[in-house]
Amino acid sequence: MPRNSCVEFKGNKEGIVIHFDENVDFESLKEQLINKIEASKHFFNGARVVDFIGRILSEDEKDEIKEIIHNTYGMVIIEKKEDNAIKTIEKRMFEGIEEGNTKFLRATVRSGQKINYSGNIVIIGDVNPGAEIVAEGNILVMGAMRGFAHAGASGNERAFVVAYCLQPTQLRIAEFIARSPDHDTIKPIVPELAMIKENAVVIEPYLPNK
């Protein structure tokens, strides 16, 4: 993507989706964002922004972008209706577990990307094959987990991995390793939980009310 196209605005029936190039540093993206809005600020004033896609933004970076587009240029940020439902599910999945520090990412984690964190990791999106997620705590994927997942990386055997669709290329909890069967093509209708039982990693349906 050319330098002058590292930020793109894509419209849908709900509003504007802002796409940030994954291969460009944040300061350059921010500069390009401001330049593009400045060039058509009358058009963007009052426009509805429904999502950020592409580059994974930290919470601080996301807050900075929101500050620019809303407070400086009057764009309206629309929180998706499913956000509250997501938060409720997250709370239930972590129920009874000491949460500790948690890193939240709202994006698709693509092949070649590596996410490593000293606490829990929550991804609101899919994890593609070739991506790696490593957490000293738990891993929760609000989508399909098809990459490499390693929970309890510091040796915590009480850690777990939860995903709506748990089909990792490799899954580890502490020093225990499990792989999804090659013939497993049936998509689950409920989230799945991977944890250690009797010195082995087991994957089972996540049924919080059972």
C-alpha positions as CSV (number, residue, x, y, z in Angstrom):
1,M,0.0,0.0,0.0
2,P,1.5,3.4,-1.0
3,R,2.5,5.8,1.8
4,N,-0.4,8.1,1.0
5,S,-2.8,5.2,1.2
6,C,-1.8,3.8,4.6
7,V,-5.1,5.1,6.0
8,E,-8.3,4.4,4.1
9,F,-11.9,5.1,4.8
10,K,-14.5,2.5,3.8
11,G,-18.2,3.1,4.0
12,N,-21.0,0.7,4.8
13,K,-24.6,1.0,5.7
14,E,-23.7,1.6,9.3
15,G,-21.0,4.3,8.8
16,I,-17.3,4.5,8.1
17,V,-14.7,1.9,8.8
18,I,-11.1,3.2,9.1
19,H,-8.4,0.8,7.8
20,F,-4.9,1.3,9.1
21,D,-2.0,-0.3,7.2
22,E,-0.4,-3.1,9.4
23,N,3.1,-2.3,8.1
24,V,3.2,1.4,9.0
25,D,4.2,2.9,12.4
26,F,1.6,4.6,14.5
27,E,2.9,8.1,14.2
28,S,2.9,8.0,10.4
29,L,-0.7,6.6,10.5
30,K,-1.8,9.3,12.8
31,E,-0.2,12.0,10.5
32,Q,-1.9,10.5,7.4
33,L,-5.2,10.3,9.2
34,I,-5.1,14.0,10.1
35,N,-4.0,15.0,6.6
36,K,-6.9,13.1,5.0
37,I,-9.5,14.4,7.3
38,E,-8.2,18.0,7.0
39,A,-8.5,17.7,3.2
40,S,-12.2,17.0,3.5
41,K,-13.1,18.0,7.1
42,H,-16.5,19.4,6.1
43,F,-17.4,16.0,4.7
44,F,-16.2,14.1,7.8
45,N,-17.8,16.4,10.4
46,G,-20.6,14.4,12.0
47,A,-19.7,11.2,10.1
48,R,-20.3,8.0,12.0
49,V,-17.2,5.8,12.6
50,V,-18.1,2.2,13.4
51,D,-14.8,0.3,13.5
52,F,-11.0,0.4,13.1
53,I,-9.5,-2.5,11.2
54,G,-6.1,-3.6,9.9
55,R,-3.2,-2.6,12.2
56,I,-3.7,-3.8,15.8
57,L,-4.0,-0.7,18.0
58,S,-3.2,-0.6,21.7
59,E,-5.8,0.9,24.0
60,D,-3.7,4.1,24.3
61,E,-3.4,4.4,20.5
62,K,-7.1,3.8,20.0
63,D,-7.9,6.4,22.6
64,E,-5.6,8.9,20.8
65,I,-7.3,8.2,17.5
66,K,-10.7,8.7,19.1
67,E,-9.6,12.0,20.6
68,I,-8.5,13.2,17.1
69,I,-11.5,12.1,15.1
70,H,-14.2,13.0,17.7
71,N,-12.9,16.0,19.7
72,T,-10.9,17.7,16.9
73,Y,-13.0,16.9,13.8
74,G,-16.5,16.1,15.2
75,M,-16.8,12.6,13.9
76,V,-19.2,10.4,15.9
77,I,-17.9,7.1,17.2
78,I,-20.5,4.4,17.3
79,E,-20.1,1.5,19.8
80,K,-21.4,-1.7,18.3
81,K,-24.4,-3.3,19.9
82,E,-22.6,-6.5,20.5
83,D,-20.0,-4.8,22.8
84,N,-22.1,-5.3,25.9
85,A,-22.8,-8.9,25.0
86,I,-19.0,-9.5,24.5
87,K,-18.2,-8.0,27.9
88,T,-20.8,-10.2,29.5
89,I,-19.4,-13.3,27.9
90,E,-15.8,-12.3,28.9
91,K,-17.0,-11.9,32.5
92,R,-18.6,-15.3,32.6
93,M,-15.6,-17.0,31.0
94,F,-13.2,-15.5,33.6
95,E,-15.6,-16.2,36.5
96,G,-13.9,-17.9,39.3
97,I,-10.4,-17.2,37.9
98,E,-8.0,-14.7,39.2
99,E,-7.9,-12.3,36.3
100,G,-4.7,-10.3,36.9
101,N,-3.4,-8.1,34.1
102,T,-5.3,-8.5,30.8
103,K,-4.5,-7.3,27.3
104,F,-7.5,-6.7,25.0
105,L,-7.2,-6.6,21.2
106,R,-10.0,-6.0,18.8
107,A,-8.7,-7.2,15.5
108,T,-7.9,-10.2,13.4
109,V,-4.5,-11.5,14.2
110,R,-2.9,-12.5,10.9
111,S,-0.3,-14.9,9.8
112,G,3.2,-13.8,11.0
113,Q,1.9,-11.7,13.9
114,K,3.0,-12.6,17.4
115,I,1.2,-11.4,20.6
116,N,3.1,-12.0,23.8
117,Y,1.9,-10.8,27.2
118,S,2.7,-11.4,30.9
119,G,-1.0,-11.7,31.9
120,N,-4.2,-12.8,30.1
121,I,-4.9,-12.1,26.5
122,V,-8.4,-11.4,25.1
123,I,-8.8,-11.2,21.3
124,I,-12.1,-9.9,19.9
125,G,-11.6,-11.3,16.4
126,D,-10.0,-14.4,14.7
127,V,-6.5,-15.7,15.0
128,N,-5.4,-17.0,11.6
129,P,-3.0,-19.9,10.9
130,G,0.6,-18.7,11.2
131,A,-0.2,-16.3,14.1
132,E,1.1,-16.9,17.6
133,I,-0.6,-16.0,20.9
134,V,1.5,-16.5,24.0
135,A,0.2,-15.5,27.5
136,E,1.5,-16.2,31.0
137,G,-2.2,-16.3,32.0
138,N,-5.3,-17.3,30.1
139,I,-6.2,-16.8,26.4
140,L,-9.7,-15.9,25.3
141,V,-10.6,-15.6,21.6
142,M,-14.0,-14.2,20.7
143,G,-13.8,-15.8,17.3
144,A,-11.8,-18.7,15.7
145,M,-8.5,-19.7,17.1
146,R,-6.6,-21.3,14.2
147,G,-3.0,-20.3,15.0
148,F,-0.6,-21.2,17.8
149,A,-1.8,-20.7,21.4
150,H,0.3,-21.0,24.5
151,A,-1.4,-20.2,27.8
152,G,0.4,-20.4,31.2
153,A,3.6,-19.8,29.4
154,S,5.5,-19.2,32.7
155,G,4.4,-22.7,33.9
156,N,0.9,-22.0,35.2
157,E,-1.0,-25.3,34.8
158,R,-4.3,-23.7,35.9
159,A,-4.3,-21.5,32.8
160,F,-6.8,-22.2,30.0
161,V,-7.7,-21.3,26.4
162,V,-11.3,-20.5,25.4
163,A,-12.5,-19.7,21.8
164,Y,-15.7,-19.8,19.9
165,C,-14.0,-22.1,17.4
166,L,-10.9,-23.8,18.8
167,Q,-8.9,-25.3,15.9
168,P,-5.3,-24.3,16.7
169,T,-2.3,-25.6,14.7
170,Q,-0.8,-26.2,18.1
171,L,-2.0,-25.6,21.6
172,R,0.1,-25.5,24.8
173,I,-0.8,-25.0,28.4
174,A,2.3,-24.6,30.6
175,E,4.5,-27.5,29.3
176,F,1.7,-29.7,28.0
177,I,1.0,-29.8,24.3
178,A,-2.1,-30.7,22.4
179,R,-3.0,-30.7,18.7
180,S,-6.4,-30.6,17.0
181,P,-7.2,-33.8,15.0
182,D,-6.6,-33.4,11.3
183,H,-10.0,-34.8,10.4
184,D,-11.9,-32.4,12.8
185,T,-14.0,-30.3,10.4
186,I,-17.2,-30.0,12.4
187,K,-17.7,-26.5,13.7
188,P,-18.8,-26.3,17.3
189,I,-22.1,-24.6,18.2
190,V,-20.8,-23.5,21.6
191,P,-17.4,-22.0,22.7
192,E,-14.7,-24.6,23.6
193,L,-12.4,-24.7,26.6
194,A,-8.9,-26.2,26.7
195,M,-7.4,-27.0,30.1
196,I,-5.2,-29.5,31.8
197,K,-6.9,-32.5,33.3
198,E,-5.0,-35.5,34.7
199,N,-1.7,-34.3,33.2
200,A,-3.0,-33.8,29.7
201,V,-4.6,-31.0,27.7
202,V,-8.3,-31.7,27.0
203,I,-10.7,-29.7,24.9
204,E,-14.3,-29.7,25.7
205,P,-17.5,-27.6,25.2
206,Y,-17.6,-24.6,27.4
207,L,-21.0,-24.8,29.2
208,P,-21.0,-22.2,32.1
209,N,-24.4,-23.2,33.3
210,K,-23.6,-26.9,33.6
